[in-house]
Every structure is written in structure tokens, then in C-alpha cells.
Amino acid sequence: MAVQKMSIHRALAELKTYDDRIMRVRLQDFVIANKKSNDKIKGKTIDEVERKIKGGFASFYALTENQRRIKAAVVLSNAATMVKIAGVDYTVAEAIERKAKLHHFEDFLLALRRQFNAQNDIVERENDLLQDKLESYLQAILGDKDKRTPADIEMHTKAFEDRNKYVLIDPADIAKQIEQIEKTSKILKPR
């Protein structure tokens, strides 16, 4: 088969048509039951029908082989052609793949933001309620305000807070992770 040169743009346009063309060939009849005494099938001679069937096979194999070759050439081109996006060099294949997987980062980013905000709200809400609970606790443990010493108040307040204060368990520094994902996502996001 002769080598034909074409632009990537043209190759991509050609590839879009191949699946439809192959589908049309696949839908034609490749075997037909016929009464032995019939000379024609749907107005065509047996020879014409046989040529059409053989042509369908040849067409199917030629189309699938051409599609394979064009696709392979596009893949090779994408693997070798470099592009610069937001100051970072990528092969076209890497850029295409990153863009295709960008939704994973966007979904993850939404989940991180949602979790961070929800958990941070819990910490703030519970810690706001803690002051009232602390006063009730000190009243129950130490009695009237008159009988409390500053040292006792400090000791029991610290013990109470150590047991009851809410903190955010954030070993990955989620705010930094969110910032990094936002930065990474912007690199390949279309403007």
C-alpha cells in the first residue's frame, strides 16, 4: 500500500468518518439463502450479488486497515509533537490524556472543599458551644464562683478542653492540597 501524507487535522477528520463507513459495510448481506432455481436475487444476477458480497469483504478489510494506519500515525505524531501549556512542555498525547482526566481532579477538588468546609463547621460549632458547657462543668466540679481558685479553674479548664475540644485532623494539609489541585487544573483547562 502506498504511503500517503496528510496533516493531523485531515487525519482526524478522516478518522471521524471511518466508523460510520465501516458500520455501513458491516450491515450489508454477506451470505444469502436462495432457491437453486432462481437466477436473480432482488433483481440482480447471482454473479452481481457475489461480486457485491466479495466487494463488501474487501471494503471492510481496506477500511479497517486504513483506519488502523491513520490512527497509528496520529498516535505516533501525538507522542512526538511537543506543546507548551502554561509554561510546561508536554507531548500532545500527554496533554490530551491530562485534559481527558481533568474531571477526576475537578471532582476530587469539589469533594475536598465540601469535606473541609463541613468538618471545619463542625469544629467551629462544637467549640463555640464548649464555653457554656465549661461553665456548667466548673459549677458541678468546683461549686460557686466564690470558692474557686485560679489554679483550680485553670487545671479543670485544661482537662475539660483536652477531653472535649474539637480539632481538625488534617495530616495532608487539605488547604494546600486544594491550592495545588486548583493550580494543576488551570494548566489544562480551556479558556
MOQUI-V538538 format. One record per backbone hydrogen bond with DSSP energy under -1.0 kcal/mol. CO is the residue of the C=O (numbers start at 1). NH is the residue of the N-H. If there is no record, write none. Layout:
co;nh
CO;NH
CO;NH
//
This chain:
co;nh
7;11
8;12
9;13
10;14
11;15
12;16
14;17
14;18
17;21
18;22
19;23
20;24
21;25
22;26
23;27
25;28
35;38
39;46
41;44
44;41
45;49
46;50
47;51
48;52
49;53
50;54
51;55
52;56
53;57
54;58
55;59
56;60
57;61
58;62
59;63
60;64
61;65
62;66
63;67
64;68
65;69
66;70
67;71
68;72
69;73
70;74
71;75
72;76
73;77
74;78
75;79
76;80
77;81
78;93
81;92
83;90
85;88
88;85
90;83
91;95
92;96
93;97
94;98
95;99
96;100
97;101
101;104
102;106
103;107
104;108
105;109
106;110
107;111
108;112
109;113
110;114
111;115
112;116
113;117
114;118
115;119
116;120
117;121
118;122
119;123
120;124
121;125
122;126
123;127
124;128
125;129
129;133
130;134
131;135
132;136
133;137
134;138
135;139
136;140
137;141
138;142
139;143
149;153
150;154
151;155
152;156
153;157
154;158
155;159
156;160
157;161
158;162
159;163
160;164
161;165
170;173
173;177
174;178
175;179
176;180
177;181
178;182
179;183
180;184
181;185
182;186
//
